[in-house]
Amino acid sequence: MAALPLLRLGTRGSKLALTQTGLVRDALAAADIGLPERAIEIVPIRTTGDVIQDRPLSEVGGKGLFVKEIEEALFAGRIDAAVHSMKDMPTTQPMGLFIASFLPREDARDVLIGATSIAGLKQGAVVGTSALRRRAQLLHLRPDLRIVNLRGNVDTRLRKLEAGEVEATILASGGLRRLGLTNVGVPIPEDQMLPAVGQGAICIECRENDRKVRDWLRAINHTATETAVQAEHAMLAILDGSCRTPIAGHATLDAHGNVHLRGQIARPDGSELISTERRGPAREAQHLGRDAGLELKMKGGPGFFTA
């Protein structure tokens, strides 16, 4: 009889999600914590966000749709930890759950596929994306573009592009790189398109009272990624961000341990972008994020996202 797994990792069932969970499994197996690869099971879970493909997430409940069923499995004890793309995570976790660790962040930039640059898109080109942030940023730069909803996993979106349903699309560089698609598309400079909060980062969530699992997960935590994401999420929490508001944010750490956070809010039609940035020591990451969020909220005013 096969031995029961010591750790069950829950994840979405897409190729990218399974690849990312494989990276977590490999990191745990390589750490000196008594968890060989054979003792770690990957458990795919279908989420509401995966089921609904015909509408933008903003119309059906937002980013939490990609984590709800996985967190329910955690509460029910069907899995011991959950692997998420950090950009799918709400700013707070349900009581009793805890983000225990992060893998090293991948390239956080967006990638344009179908043209060599945003300026190089033909007049009135049809660009597919389901992200309000990308839509607003594109329209700010190129109000002539026609933006259409494009949902699905990486392969699905690339197939729709190849079939001519859209002339260009935008995907996250980190996901493409993890799938080995390093030669697909052209990275968009951050001064043209600031990434989504958490983009490129993988987090692992567990039950707060499960000390053994927490200790295992903390053994592989990448502190610089954790600090950067804390700054970004602190900003997002102040802005009450969800999939219904175009918000961007990206923090990095330099060699001296200082945080550089850039944040941005936009009108959904791209007619106005408001940006800010903060620099400071890593220990003040969350304070920097909150302060940036307060500035953006004040500059935008109460009607910014509904005007």
N, C-alpha and C positions, 0 to 999 in steps of 0.2 A: 504493500500500500504506500502511495506517495505521501511524503510528509506534507502537512499543512503549511501554507505560506506564513511567514512571520509578519509580513507587511503586505497589505493589499492597497495598491495605488489606484484610485478612481480617476477617470478622465473622460473627456468627450471622445467619440469614436472616429473622428476624422484622421486622415493620414498625418497631418501636422500635429494634432494633439497626441497621437500615439507615439510619434517620433520624439516629441518633447518629454513625454513620460518615460520613454526609453532612456533619455539623457539623465533623468532623475534617478532611475534604477541603476544606471551605470555609475553615477557619482556615489550613490549609497554603497554599491558593491565594492567600489575602489577605496572607500573610507575604512579606517580601522575600527569598525564598530560591531563586528560579528554578524554582518548581514550579507551573505553570499547572494549572487544573482538568482540562484535557484529558489531562494527563500522569499523572493519579491514577486508578487503577482500583479499584473496590470489588468484592471477591470474597466472595460469601456461602458459608458453610460450615455444614453441618448437624452439630450436636453431639449427643452421647448424651443430654444433658439435654433437648434439643428432641424427641428421638425418644420418650423415656419420659414419658408424660403421665398414667399411671393410678396412680402411686404417689408418695408424698412423697420428695423428694430424700434425706432422711435414711435412707431404706431402701435406696437404690441407689448410694450412694457420695459424696453431698455435693456442695458447690458446684463442685468441680473438673470436674464433668461438663459444664459450660457452656464450658470453655476447652480441654479436652484435645485435641480434633481440630484446633482453631485453632492451638494451639502445635505440634502435629505438622506442620501445613502450614508454619509458620515454620521449623522445623528442616529440612524437606525443600526449602525454597527456593521453594515454590509461591506464597508471599506474602512481602512485605518487612516488614510491620508488622501488628499485630493490635489491633483496637479492642474493648475490653471494658467492661461495667458493673463498676465497682470492687467492688461488693458480691458479685460472682460469683468474685472472685479469692482463691485460697488465700494464706496469709501469706508463703509463699516461692515463688519462681519456679524452674523447672528450671534446672540449671547451663547457662549459655550464653545465657539469655534475661534481659531487663532491661526494667523499666517505665521508659520514657524520658520520658513527659510526661503531663499531665492537662489537660483542658479546665476552664474555670471551673465550679464545682459548682452544680447546680440546688438548689432547695428539697429538703432532706433528709427532710422529714416524711412520715409516712404519711397517707393519705387514706381516710376512711370513706365508703363508698358504700352508700346504702340507708337511712340514718338521719341525723339532724342531729347526733348525738353518741352516744358509747358508752352514756351514761346513758339516752339516749332509745330504745335498742333495747328491744323488748318482752320480757317475761319468757320465757326459754327460746328466744329467737330463734336461727335457724340462720345461722351466719356462715361463709363459705367462705374459707379461707386454707391454703396449704401450708407457711407459715413457722412453725417451732416458736417463734420469738421472739414473733411476733404472737399465736399461740395462748396462750402463757404469760401475756403481758401482758393479753390480753383476759380470761382466766379469773381473773387476779388481781383485776381490777376487777369482773368480772361472772361469778362461778362458775356462775350459772344458764344461761349461754349454751351452745348446742350448736355445737361447732366441727367442721366437716367439711373434708376435703381438697379443694382447688380449684386445679388446675394449668392451664397454658395461657398464651398471650400476653394482652395487655391486651384486645383485641377479644373473644377467646374468653371471658374471665372476665366481661366486661360482658354478653355475650350470655347466659351461664348465669344471671347475676343477673336479667336481663330476663325470661328464661324461667321464673323462679320456682324454680330449683334450690336457690337460697339466698336468704335475706332481706336479707343484706348481705355486703359483702366489703371488703377493704382492699388498696389498691394504693399504690405509691410516687408521691408528688407529682411528683418530677422526671421520671419517665417520662411521666406524663399531660401535664405541661406541654410536654415536647418534642414530643409528638404533637398539641399544640394543644388538648388537652382541659382547658382551664383552669377550666371551669365545672362539672366533674364532681366530685361528692362534697364533703366538708368536711375540711379539714386537722385532724389530731388533735394537740393540744398535746403537746410533748415530755415534759412532766411526767406525762402519762398513758401515752404510748407513745414510748419512746426509739427512734430509728431503728436500722437495721442498720448495722454498720461498713461504711463506703464508700458508703452509699446516696446517690444523687444525683450521684455522681462518675463521670466517664468517664476511663479510662486507656488509653494506647497503649503496646504492648509491642513490642520488636524484638529481633533478635539482638545480643548484647553486643558482638560484634566488628565489627558493621556501622557503622563510624564515620560514613559519609555519612548514613545513615538516622537514626542517633542525633542528629546535628547538626540535621537537618531537624525532627525531633520536638521537640527541646529549644527550638527557636525559638518554639514555640507553647505552651510549658509555663506553667501558671498556678501560681505558687509557693505562694500561700496554700492552694490546694486540696491540693497535694502535701504541705505541712507538716501540715495537718489530718489527712489520711489516714495519714501516717506515724505520728502519735500513736495513732490508732485501731488500726492494724494491729500496732503494737508491743504494745498491750494485748491484742489478740486472740491474738497469738503466745504470750504468756505463759499464756493460758487454754487454749491448744491448741484454739481454737475451730473448729468445723465446723458443717455443717448438722444435726448431732445434738445440739447444745447451744444452749439459748436464751441468746444473748449480744447485748447492744445496746451501741452506742457512737457518740458524735458529738462531734467537736471543731470549734471555730470559732476564728477569729483576730479580734482587735479592731483598731481603727485604729492602735494602738501596737505591733502585731506580737506581742501576747501570746496564748498558746493557752489556751482553756478546754475541757477534756475532761470529758465525763460518760460513765461506764461503768456497766453493769448486767449481772448474771447472774440467772437465774430458774430455779426448778424447773419442769420441763415441764408440771406440772399447775397452775402459777400460784399454788401455796400460799405461796410465799416469793419475794420479790425482794430482792436486795442491791445497793445502789448506792454509787458513789463519784464524786468529781470531783477534777480537778487544774487548777491555773493556773500558768503560767510563761512565760518567753520562748520564742519560736519555735525558737531554736537547741537547746532542751532538749525538743523535741516527743517524740522517741522515748523519752527517759528518763522523761518524764511518763507516757507510755503504759505502759511496762514497770512503773513503780511502781504505777500504778492496777491493772494486771493482777495484780500480786503481792498487793495488798491484797484484791482480790476473791477470789482463789484461797485466801488464808488464811482469810478470813471464811466462805467456802463450805465449806471442808474437803474431804477426799478423796472423800466420798460424795455431794456435793451434786447432781451431775447424774445419779446413778443411783438416788437414794433415791425 
